[in-house]
């Protein structure tokens, strides 16, 4: 009886071998040379076809799951099943004030003036910025703004537009006709670089109608019925966004011959982040070219980013699905903001029970923007208002806190064998500094960025084959801006502060500041029966520290908190306040962020005498102390 064909193998060679073994068991092929050229080619074709089908089945199965799909269109489709729409490319946005001086307009000071009493800047009107490298970028108004004429006799005639939001890119407009005969009709936005956050969708009854109904993007089923004027947005398999409308049950269904107008910004993403100088580059109805335009920047351009990557979709879609568009846990707040707020480089959220001291009934949010050190007040209002309102529990109050940066100063010592490298000591020190800079970029400057001492040492040891070992002494510092009076500062460091256990060794050190023309410094002394220490101000006279302010603040070593008060300076000056962390690893919490300041990375490269001279080099081998 013939053996069955083995179908468990997937590799080409094994498939061919199984087919060959099967044919050898058949009476019809007795005595055939299966390694001969003719039959071997036929077997190759059969094995190739089987292998090809197996791969197709394998790939098709992989593409059915969010975790294993490789084609972006399939990842987007799986994410859609979780209610997730990938974020588009986002344009940088800036806030400006525009003052139009119309004094040179003909008839400006006639009685009555021939100038319009009100002028309007329309959505899409253009400005231009030039970056330091000479590259020009066009910006457009996102909304419509009006301003009244202000005159003063025959000297001034101005229109002032305040807090105008502009975005980088070009305004595009598309028009479509609704055909009710097409089931589930969709309207594709024809630009791959569409910023969907700027999308505006309007409907007219027909092409002759002058009335527009503005439709809003669907966000939640709450309050949606058959008359709700909402549109739905999705990314299609070609990578373009498309809009569609309700079916008459969930959302209003457009009628045949309705005209859909979609306008949006086409942008280059984050290329012009940081732009802060703009020139008005358009004409205004009612004014001639004799008017002059003054543009001042309220907030520089920020928030421009590339479209969401496939891996980001794979990561964020399940998290967003878990929140169900509701803010209950601290993680829910982070997930919602990542989806709906653009200007986020890093975000930290925590409950009031984890605040110091605890604040029950609150959830805290700290956001590090893409460029600036903190969010503007308008951005905070947007988060608490339009984004979180209606999603969070009524009894929970969201509070936005600015990030607190703790800078790190590093003393770095490396032992190296000069016989194993072509670099001189200066080049070797430069390589170590570059390694530390890379570590800072890749691991710190974000809320979950932990300074891991051993990890940094490993990176330094691997920076050059000649490096035998390394040692790093970290210190934490912040900079205050002291004034001539009313100085009061509270500094929160990202780790507990090292206690020397001595009444003479300072825990805190500072840069010099002038009082009465003489250099003064901060120091500290123990407080009787307390784990805290008292900050003093002193000057140096003949090499001896002389206290001039006996109580200038307090140090809470366990909390890493320093308060400064009751001191004056001759003039406004910056003072660097430095402390030693209690541990070599530094883990920031809540709103704290670590950053290694490259200006305070001191690298010392020393020849390893044992590596170069053997046991005879032990006598000249030196080590470095734990504390400076």
C-alpha positions as CSV (number, residue, x, y, z in Angstrom):
1,X,0.0,0.0,0.0
2,X,1.4,3.4,-0.9
3,X,2.6,5.7,1.8
4,X,0.9,9.1,2.3
5,X,2.6,12.3,1.2
6,X,4.3,14.0,4.2
7,X,2.9,17.6,4.3
8,X,4.4,18.8,7.6
9,X,7.5,20.3,6.1
10,X,7.7,24.0,4.9
11,X,11.3,24.3,3.7
12,X,11.9,24.0,0.0
13,X,14.5,21.2,0.2
14,X,12.4,19.2,2.6
15,X,9.3,19.6,0.5
16,X,11.2,18.4,-2.6
17,X,12.6,15.4,-0.6
18,X,9.1,14.4,0.6
19,X,7.7,14.5,-3.0
20,X,10.7,12.4,-4.2
21,X,10.2,9.8,-1.4
22,X,6.5,9.7,-2.2
23,X,7.0,9.1,-5.9
24,X,9.6,6.4,-5.2
25,X,6.9,4.4,-3.3
26,X,4.6,4.4,-6.4
27,X,4.8,1.4,-8.7
28,X,4.4,3.6,-11.8
29,X,7.9,5.2,-11.1
30,X,9.8,2.1,-10.2
31,X,13.4,2.4,-11.5
32,X,13.2,6.1,-12.3
33,X,16.3,8.3,-11.7
34,X,14.8,11.1,-9.6
35,X,18.1,13.0,-9.6
36,X,18.2,13.2,-13.3
37,X,17.8,16.5,-14.9
38,X,14.3,16.2,-16.3
39,X,12.5,14.8,-13.2
40,X,14.6,17.0,-10.9
41,X,13.3,20.1,-12.7
42,X,9.7,18.9,-12.4
43,X,10.3,18.2,-8.7
44,X,11.7,21.7,-8.3
45,X,8.6,23.2,-9.8
46,X,6.3,21.2,-7.6
47,X,8.4,22.0,-4.5
48,X,8.5,25.7,-5.4
49,X,4.8,25.9,-5.9
50,X,4.1,24.2,-2.6
51,X,6.7,26.4,-0.8
52,X,5.3,29.5,-2.4
53,X,1.7,28.6,-1.3
54,X,2.9,27.9,2.2
55,X,4.7,31.2,2.4
56,X,1.6,33.0,1.2
57,X,-0.6,31.3,3.8
58,X,2.0,32.2,6.5
59,X,2.2,35.8,5.4
60,X,-1.6,36.1,5.1
61,X,-2.0,34.8,8.6
62,X,0.6,37.2,9.9
63,X,-1.2,40.1,8.3
64,X,-4.4,39.2,10.1
65,X,-3.0,40.3,13.5
66,X,-2.0,43.7,14.7
67,X,1.2,42.5,16.4
68,X,2.6,40.6,13.4
69,X,1.3,42.6,10.4
70,X,4.0,44.3,8.3
71,X,2.0,46.1,5.7
72,X,0.9,49.5,7.0
73,X,-2.5,49.2,5.4
74,X,-3.2,46.0,7.3
75,X,-1.9,47.5,10.6
76,X,-4.3,50.5,10.0
77,X,-7.2,48.2,9.3
78,X,-6.6,46.2,12.5
79,X,-6.3,49.4,14.5
80,X,-9.6,50.7,13.0
81,X,-11.3,47.6,14.6
82,X,-10.1,49.0,17.9
83,X,-11.5,52.4,17.1
84,X,-8.1,54.0,16.5
85,X,-7.3,56.4,13.7
86,X,-3.5,57.0,13.0
87,X,-2.3,60.5,13.6
88,X,-1.4,62.4,10.4
89,X,1.6,64.6,9.9
90,X,1.2,67.8,12.0
91,X,2.2,71.3,11.0
92,X,4.2,73.6,13.3
93,X,1.9,76.3,14.8
94,X,2.8,79.7,16.1
95,X,0.9,82.5,17.8
96,X,1.4,86.1,16.5
97,X,0.1,89.6,16.8
98,X,-0.4,91.6,13.6
99,X,-0.7,95.4,13.5
100,X,-1.6,97.0,10.2
101,X,-0.7,100.7,9.8
102,X,-3.0,102.2,7.2
103,X,-1.9,105.8,7.7
104,X,-0.5,106.0,4.2
105,X,-3.8,104.8,2.6
106,X,-5.4,107.4,0.5
107,X,-8.2,109.2,2.4
108,X,-7.2,107.6,5.7
109,X,-7.7,110.9,7.6
110,X,-10.6,112.3,5.5
111,X,-13.8,113.1,7.5
112,X,-15.3,110.6,7.3
113,X,-12.3,108.3,6.6
114,X,-12.5,106.2,3.4
115,X,-10.8,103.3,5.3
116,X,-13.1,100.3,6.1
117,X,-14.2,100.4,9.7
118,X,-13.4,96.7,10.0
119,X,-11.1,94.5,8.0
120,X,-10.9,90.7,8.1
121,X,-8.0,88.3,7.8
122,X,-9.4,85.1,6.2
123,X,-8.4,81.5,6.8
124,X,-5.5,80.6,4.5
125,X,-3.9,84.1,4.2
126,X,-0.2,83.8,4.0
127,X,2.9,84.8,5.9
128,X,6.5,83.7,5.4
129,X,9.4,82.9,7.7
130,X,13.1,82.5,6.9
131,X,15.2,80.1,9.1
132,X,18.8,80.7,9.9
133,X,19.9,78.4,7.1
134,X,18.1,80.6,4.6
135,X,15.2,78.2,4.0
136,X,11.8,79.8,3.5
137,X,8.6,78.4,4.8
138,X,5.0,79.6,4.1
139,X,2.6,79.9,7.0
140,X,-1.2,80.4,6.8
141,X,-3.9,81.6,9.2
142,X,-5.9,78.8,10.6
143,X,-9.0,80.9,11.4
144,X,-10.8,84.1,10.4
145,X,-10.0,87.2,12.4
146,X,-11.5,90.7,12.4
147,X,-10.2,94.0,13.7
148,X,-11.7,97.5,14.0
149,X,-10.0,100.7,12.8
150,X,-8.4,102.7,15.5
151,X,-7.5,106.3,14.6
152,X,-5.8,109.1,16.5
153,X,-6.4,112.5,14.8
154,X,-4.2,112.6,11.7
155,X,-1.3,110.6,13.0
156,X,-2.3,106.9,13.3
157,X,-4.8,104.6,11.7
158,X,-4.3,101.0,12.7
159,X,-5.9,97.6,12.8
160,X,-4.7,95.2,15.5
161,X,-5.1,91.4,15.5
162,X,-4.1,89.7,18.7
163,X,-3.2,86.1,19.4
164,X,-3.6,84.9,15.8
165,X,-2.7,81.2,15.3
166,X,-0.8,80.3,12.1
167,X,0.4,77.0,10.8
168,X,3.1,76.0,8.3
169,X,2.0,74.8,4.9
170,X,-0.5,75.6,2.1
171,X,-4.2,75.6,2.2
172,X,-5.9,73.2,-0.2
173,X,-9.6,72.9,-1.0
174,X,-11.4,70.0,-2.6
175,X,-15.0,69.7,-3.7
176,X,-17.0,66.5,-4.2
177,X,-20.6,65.8,-5.3
178,X,-22.6,63.3,-3.2
179,X,-24.1,60.4,-5.1
180,X,-26.6,58.6,-3.0
181,X,-26.5,55.7,-5.5
182,X,-23.0,54.8,-4.3
183,X,-23.2,52.8,-1.1
184,X,-20.7,53.9,1.6
185,X,-19.3,56.7,-0.6
186,X,-16.0,58.0,0.6
187,X,-14.1,61.1,-0.3
188,X,-10.3,60.9,-0.4
189,X,-8.0,63.8,0.5
190,X,-5.6,63.9,-2.4
191,X,-2.4,64.9,-0.5
192,X,-0.3,62.4,1.5
193,X,1.0,65.3,3.7
194,X,-2.4,66.4,4.9
195,X,-2.6,67.7,8.5
196,X,-6.0,66.3,9.4
197,X,-6.0,68.4,12.6
198,X,-6.6,71.4,10.3
199,X,-9.3,69.7,8.3
200,X,-12.6,71.6,7.8
201,X,-15.6,69.9,6.3
202,X,-18.7,71.8,5.0
203,X,-21.7,70.8,3.0
204,X,-23.9,72.7,0.5
205,X,-27.4,71.6,-0.7
206,X,-26.2,72.0,-4.3
207,X,-23.5,73.8,-6.3
208,X,-25.6,77.0,-6.5
209,X,-26.3,77.2,-2.8
210,X,-24.5,79.9,-0.7
211,X,-25.3,78.3,2.7
212,X,-22.8,76.0,4.3
213,X,-23.3,73.5,7.1
214,X,-20.1,72.8,9.0
215,X,-19.6,69.2,10.0
216,X,-17.4,68.2,13.0
217,X,-15.2,65.1,13.3
218,X,-16.8,62.1,15.1
219,X,-15.2,61.5,18.5
220,X,-17.8,59.6,20.6
221,X,-21.3,58.1,20.3
222,X,-22.5,60.2,23.2
223,X,-25.2,62.6,22.0
224,X,-25.0,61.4,18.3
225,X,-28.3,60.8,16.5
226,X,-29.6,60.8,12.9
227,X,-29.4,64.6,12.7
228,X,-25.9,65.1,14.0
229,X,-23.6,66.8,11.5
230,X,-20.5,64.7,11.9
231,X,-18.0,63.2,9.5
232,X,-15.8,60.2,10.0
233,X,-12.1,60.1,9.2
234,X,-9.9,57.1,8.3
235,X,-6.6,56.2,6.6
236,X,-7.1,54.0,3.6
237,X,-4.9,51.2,2.2
238,X,-3.1,53.7,0.0
239,X,-1.9,55.8,2.9
240,X,-4.3,58.7,2.1
241,X,-7.0,60.0,4.5
242,X,-10.6,59.8,3.5
243,X,-13.8,61.2,4.9
244,X,-17.3,59.7,4.9
245,X,-20.6,60.5,6.6
246,X,-23.3,59.0,8.7
247,X,-26.0,56.5,7.5
248,X,-29.0,58.4,8.8
249,X,-28.9,56.5,12.1
250,X,-25.5,57.4,13.5
251,X,-24.9,60.8,12.0
252,X,-26.8,62.8,9.3
253,X,-26.7,61.2,5.8
254,X,-26.1,63.7,2.9
255,X,-28.5,63.8,0.0
256,X,-27.7,63.4,-3.6
257,X,-26.1,66.4,-5.3
258,X,-25.0,67.9,-2.0
259,X,-21.5,69.4,-2.4
260,X,-18.8,68.4,0.1
261,X,-16.1,71.0,0.5
262,X,-12.9,69.9,2.4
263,X,-10.1,72.3,3.1
264,X,-6.9,71.5,5.0
265,X,-3.2,72.4,5.4
266,X,-0.6,70.5,3.4
267,X,2.6,70.7,5.5
268,X,6.3,69.7,5.6
269,X,6.0,68.6,9.2
270,X,8.6,69.6,11.8
271,X,11.1,71.2,9.5
272,X,10.3,74.7,10.6
273,X,9.8,74.1,14.3
274,X,11.3,77.0,16.2
275,X,10.5,79.7,13.6
276,X,9.9,82.9,15.5
277,X,10.0,85.7,12.9
278,X,7.2,86.1,10.3
279,X,6.4,88.6,7.5
280,X,2.9,89.1,6.2
281,X,2.9,88.0,2.6
282,X,-0.6,88.6,1.3
283,X,-3.1,91.3,0.3
284,X,-6.2,92.4,2.2
285,X,-9.5,93.4,0.8
286,X,-10.2,97.1,1.4
287,X,-6.5,98.1,1.6
288,X,-4.0,99.0,-1.1
289,X,-0.3,98.2,-1.1
290,X,0.6,101.4,0.8
291,X,-0.2,99.9,4.2
292,X,2.5,98.5,6.4
293,X,2.4,95.3,8.4
294,X,4.1,94.6,11.8
295,X,4.2,91.0,13.0
296,X,5.3,90.2,16.5
297,X,5.7,86.6,17.8
298,X,3.8,85.6,20.9
299,X,4.8,81.9,20.8
300,X,7.4,80.5,18.4
301,X,6.4,77.7,16.0
302,X,6.3,74.3,17.6
303,X,4.4,71.0,17.4
304,X,5.3,69.9,13.9
305,X,5.9,66.2,13.6
306,X,5.9,63.4,11.0
307,X,2.9,61.2,10.5
308,X,2.5,58.4,13.1
309,X,4.7,55.4,12.3
310,X,3.5,51.8,11.9
311,X,5.2,50.8,15.1
312,X,3.5,53.7,17.0
313,X,0.1,52.6,15.7
314,X,0.8,49.0,16.8
315,X,1.7,50.3,20.3
316,X,-1.0,53.0,20.8
317,X,-4.1,51.4,19.3
318,X,-4.6,48.8,22.1
319,X,-3.9,51.4,24.8
320,X,-6.5,53.8,23.3
321,X,-9.0,51.0,23.0
322,X,-8.4,50.2,26.7
323,X,-9.3,53.7,27.8
324,X,-12.6,53.7,25.7
325,X,-12.2,57.4,25.4
326,X,-12.7,57.8,29.1
327,X,-10.2,59.3,31.6
328,X,-10.4,57.1,34.7
329,X,-6.8,56.0,35.5
330,X,-3.7,58.2,35.2
331,X,-2.6,56.1,32.2
332,X,-6.0,56.9,30.5
333,X,-5.1,60.6,30.7
334,X,-1.8,60.0,29.0
335,X,-3.3,57.9,26.3
336,X,-6.0,60.4,25.4
337,X,-3.6,63.3,25.3
338,X,-1.1,61.4,23.1
339,X,-3.9,60.9,20.6
340,X,-5.5,64.3,20.7
341,X,-2.8,66.8,21.7
342,X,0.1,67.3,19.3
343,X,2.8,69.2,21.2
344,X,4.1,66.3,23.3
345,X,7.7,65.2,23.5
346,X,7.2,63.3,26.8
347,X,4.3,63.0,29.2
348,X,3.9,61.9,32.8
349,X,0.7,61.4,34.7
350,X,0.0,60.3,38.3
351,X,-2.7,60.3,40.8
352,X,-3.1,62.7,43.7
353,X,-2.3,59.9,46.1
354,X,1.3,59.9,44.7
355,X,1.7,63.6,45.0
356,X,3.9,65.0,47.8
357,X,2.0,65.9,50.0
358,X,-1.0,63.7,48.8
359,X,-3.8,65.6,47.1
360,X,-6.8,63.2,46.8
361,X,-9.4,64.0,44.2
362,X,-6.8,65.2,41.6
363,X,-4.8,63.7,38.8
364,X,-1.6,65.4,37.8
365,X,-0.3,65.8,34.3
366,X,3.1,67.1,33.3
367,X,4.1,67.5,29.6
368,X,7.4,68.3,28.1
369,X,6.7,70.1,24.8
370,X,8.6,69.4,21.6
371,X,10.7,72.5,21.8
372,X,9.9,74.7,24.8
373,X,10.5,73.9,28.4
374,X,6.8,74.1,29.3
375,X,3.4,74.5,27.8
376,X,1.8,77.9,27.3
377,X,-1.3,78.8,29.2
378,X,-3.4,78.6,26.1
379,X,-2.2,75.0,25.6
380,X,-3.0,74.1,29.2
381,X,-6.5,75.6,28.8
382,X,-7.0,73.6,25.6
383,X,-6.1,70.4,27.4
384,X,-8.3,71.0,30.4
385,X,-11.1,72.3,28.3
386,X,-11.7,70.9,24.8
387,X,-9.7,67.7,25.2
388,X,-10.4,66.4,28.8
389,X,-13.7,68.0,29.5
390,X,-16.4,65.4,29.4
391,X,-14.0,62.5,29.5
392,X,-12.7,62.6,33.1
393,X,-14.7,61.6,36.2
394,X,-16.6,64.6,37.6
395,X,-15.1,64.3,41.1
396,X,-11.5,64.2,39.7
397,X,-9.8,67.5,38.9
398,X,-6.9,67.4,36.4
399,X,-3.9,69.6,37.2
400,X,-1.2,70.5,34.8
401,X,2.3,71.0,36.2
402,X,5.4,72.2,34.4
403,X,8.3,69.9,34.1
404,X,11.1,70.4,36.6
405,X,14.6,69.8,35.2
406,X,17.5,68.6,37.2
407,X,20.8,69.0,35.4
408,X,23.7,66.6,36.0
409,X,27.4,67.6,36.2
410,X,29.8,64.7,35.7
411,X,33.4,64.1,36.7
412,X,34.5,61.3,34.4
413,X,37.8,59.4,34.9
414,X,39.0,56.7,32.4
415,X,42.0,54.5,32.6
416,X,43.4,53.6,29.2
417,X,46.2,51.6,27.6
418,X,47.9,53.9,25.0
419,X,49.3,50.8,23.2
420,X,45.7,49.8,22.1
421,X,44.7,53.0,20.4
422,X,45.9,55.5,17.8
423,X,44.1,58.3,19.5
424,X,45.9,60.9,21.7
425,X,44.5,61.8,25.1
426,X,42.6,64.8,23.7
427,X,40.8,62.7,21.1
428,X,40.1,60.0,23.6
429,X,38.4,62.5,25.9
430,X,36.4,63.8,23.0
431,X,35.2,60.3,22.2
432,X,34.1,59.8,25.8
433,X,32.2,63.2,25.8
434,X,30.4,62.1,22.5
435,X,29.4,58.8,24.2
436,X,28.0,60.7,27.2
437,X,26.1,63.0,24.8
438,X,24.6,60.1,23.0
439,X,23.6,58.5,26.3
440,X,21.9,61.8,27.3
441,X,20.0,62.0,24.0
442,X,18.8,58.4,23.9
443,X,18.1,57.8,27.6
444,X,17.4,61.1,29.4
445,X,15.4,64.3,28.8
446,X,12.1,62.4,29.2
447,X,10.0,61.6,32.2
448,X,11.0,57.9,32.3
449,X,14.7,58.7,31.7
450,X,16.6,57.1,34.5
451,X,20.3,57.8,35.0
452,X,21.8,54.3,35.3
453,X,25.3,54.6,36.5
454,X,26.5,51.1,35.4
455,X,24.9,51.5,31.9
456,X,26.8,54.8,31.3
457,X,30.0,53.1,32.5
458,X,29.5,50.3,30.1
459,X,29.0,52.7,27.2
460,X,32.2,54.6,28.2
461,X,34.2,51.3,28.5
462,X,33.0,50.3,25.0
463,X,33.8,53.7,23.5
464,X,37.4,52.8,22.6
465,X,39.3,49.5,22.8
466,X,42.0,51.1,24.9
467,X,39.7,52.0,27.8
468,X,40.3,49.6,30.7
469,X,37.8,51.0,33.2
470,X,35.9,54.2,34.0
471,X,34.5,56.0,37.0
472,X,31.8,58.7,37.0
473,X,30.9,61.1,39.8
474,X,27.5,62.6,39.3
475,X,26.3,65.8,40.9
476,X,22.9,67.5,40.5
477,X,22.5,71.3,39.9
478,X,19.9,73.9,39.2
479,X,20.3,77.6,38.3
480,X,18.4,80.4,40.1
481,X,18.0,84.0,38.9
482,X,18.7,86.1,42.0
483,X,17.4,89.6,42.3
484,X,18.5,92.6,44.5
485,X,15.6,91.9,46.8
486,X,12.7,89.5,47.6
487,X,14.6,86.4,46.7
488,X,12.6,83.2,47.5
489,X,13.3,79.9,45.7
490,X,12.2,76.3,46.1
491,X,14.4,73.8,44.2
492,X,13.3,70.2,43.9
493,X,16.0,67.8,42.8
494,X,15.3,64.4,41.2
495,X,16.9,62.4,44.0
496,X,17.6,62.4,47.7
497,X,20.7,64.4,48.7
498,X,23.9,62.8,50.1
499,X,24.6,63.6,53.7
500,X,28.3,63.9,54.5
501,X,27.5,63.5,58.2
502,X,29.9,66.3,59.0
503,X,29.1,69.8,60.4
504,X,32.0,71.3,58.4
505,X,31.6,69.6,55.0
506,X,29.0,71.4,52.9
507,X,26.2,69.3,51.4
508,X,25.3,72.2,49.1
509,X,27.7,74.4,47.1
510,X,27.1,77.3,44.8
511,X,28.6,79.7,42.4
512,X,29.7,83.2,43.6
513,X,27.3,86.2,43.8
514,X,28.2,89.7,44.8
515,X,27.1,91.3,48.1
516,X,28.6,94.7,48.8
517,X,31.0,94.0,45.9
518,X,32.4,90.9,47.6
519,X,32.0,87.3,46.4
520,X,29.5,85.3,48.6
521,X,28.5,81.7,48.5
522,X,25.9,79.3,49.8
523,X,26.8,76.6,52.3
524,X,25.0,74.6,55.0
525,X,25.2,73.5,58.6
526,X,23.4,70.8,60.6
527,X,20.1,71.6,62.5
528,X,20.1,70.2,66.0
529,X,17.9,67.1,66.4
530,X,16.8,67.2,62.8
531,X,17.8,65.3,59.6
532,X,17.5,68.6,57.7
533,X,20.3,71.2,57.3
534,X,20.2,74.9,57.4
535,X,21.5,77.0,54.4
536,X,23.9,79.8,55.2
537,X,25.5,82.6,53.2
538,X,29.2,83.1,53.7
539,X,32.2,85.0,52.3
540,X,35.9,84.0,52.4
541,X,38.2,86.2,54.5
542,X,41.9,85.2,54.6
543,X,41.0,81.6,53.7
544,X,38.4,81.3,56.4
545,X,34.6,81.0,55.8
546,X,32.8,83.9,57.5
547,X,29.0,83.5,57.8
548,X,27.0,86.6,56.8
549,X,23.5,85.2,56.7
550,X,22.9,82.5,59.4
551,X,19.5,81.4,58.1
552,X,19.2,81.6,54.3
553,X,17.0,78.5,53.8
554,X,16.7,74.8,54.5
555,X,17.7,71.5,52.9
556,X,15.4,68.4,53.1
557,X,17.9,65.7,52.3
558,X,15.4,62.9,52.0
559,X,13.1,64.8,49.6
560,X,15.9,66.4,47.6
561,X,14.4,69.8,48.4
562,X,16.2,73.1,48.8
563,X,14.5,76.3,49.9
564,X,16.4,79.7,49.7
565,X,15.4,83.0,51.2
566,X,16.6,86.0,53.2
567,X,19.5,86.9,50.9
568,X,20.2,89.8,48.5
569,X,22.6,90.3,45.6
570,X,24.1,93.5,44.3
571,X,22.5,92.9,40.9
572,X,20.4,90.4,39.1
573,X,22.6,87.3,38.6
574,X,22.4,83.6,37.9
575,X,23.6,81.3,40.7
576,X,24.4,77.6,40.2
577,X,23.2,75.5,43.1
578,X,24.9,72.0,43.3
579,X,24.3,69.0,45.5
580,X,25.6,65.4,45.5
581,X,22.9,62.7,45.0
582,X,22.6,60.0,47.7
583,X,22.9,57.2,45.1
584,X,24.8,56.8,41.9
585,X,21.6,55.8,40.1
586,X,19.1,58.7,39.8
587,X,15.4,57.9,39.0
588,X,13.2,61.0,38.5
589,X,9.6,60.9,39.7
590,X,6.4,62.7,38.8
591,X,7.3,65.9,36.9
592,X,11.1,65.6,37.1
593,X,13.4,65.3,34.1
594,X,17.1,64.6,34.0
595,X,19.6,66.2,31.6
596,X,23.4,65.9,31.4
597,X,24.7,69.4,30.8
598,X,27.6,69.0,28.3
599,X,29.2,72.2,29.5
600,X,29.8,70.5,32.9
601,X,31.2,67.1,31.7
602,X,34.8,67.0,32.9
603,X,36.7,64.0,31.4
604,X,40.1,63.0,32.7
605,X,42.0,60.3,30.9
606,X,44.8,58.6,32.8
607,X,47.3,55.9,31.6
608,X,46.6,52.5,33.2
609,X,50.1,51.8,34.5
610,X,49.3,48.2,35.4
611,X,48.0,47.5,31.9
612,X,51.1,49.0,30.4
613,X,53.8,47.9,32.9
614,X,52.3,44.9,34.6
615,X,52.8,44.4,38.3
616,X,55.6,47.0,38.4
617,X,53.0,49.6,37.6
618,X,51.1,49.0,40.8
619,X,53.1,51.6,42.7
620,X,52.1,54.4,40.4
621,X,48.5,53.3,39.9
622,X,46.0,55.9,41.3
623,X,42.3,55.8,42.0
624,X,39.7,58.6,42.3
625,X,37.6,59.4,45.4
626,X,33.9,59.0,45.5
627,X,33.3,62.6,46.4
628,X,35.0,65.6,44.9
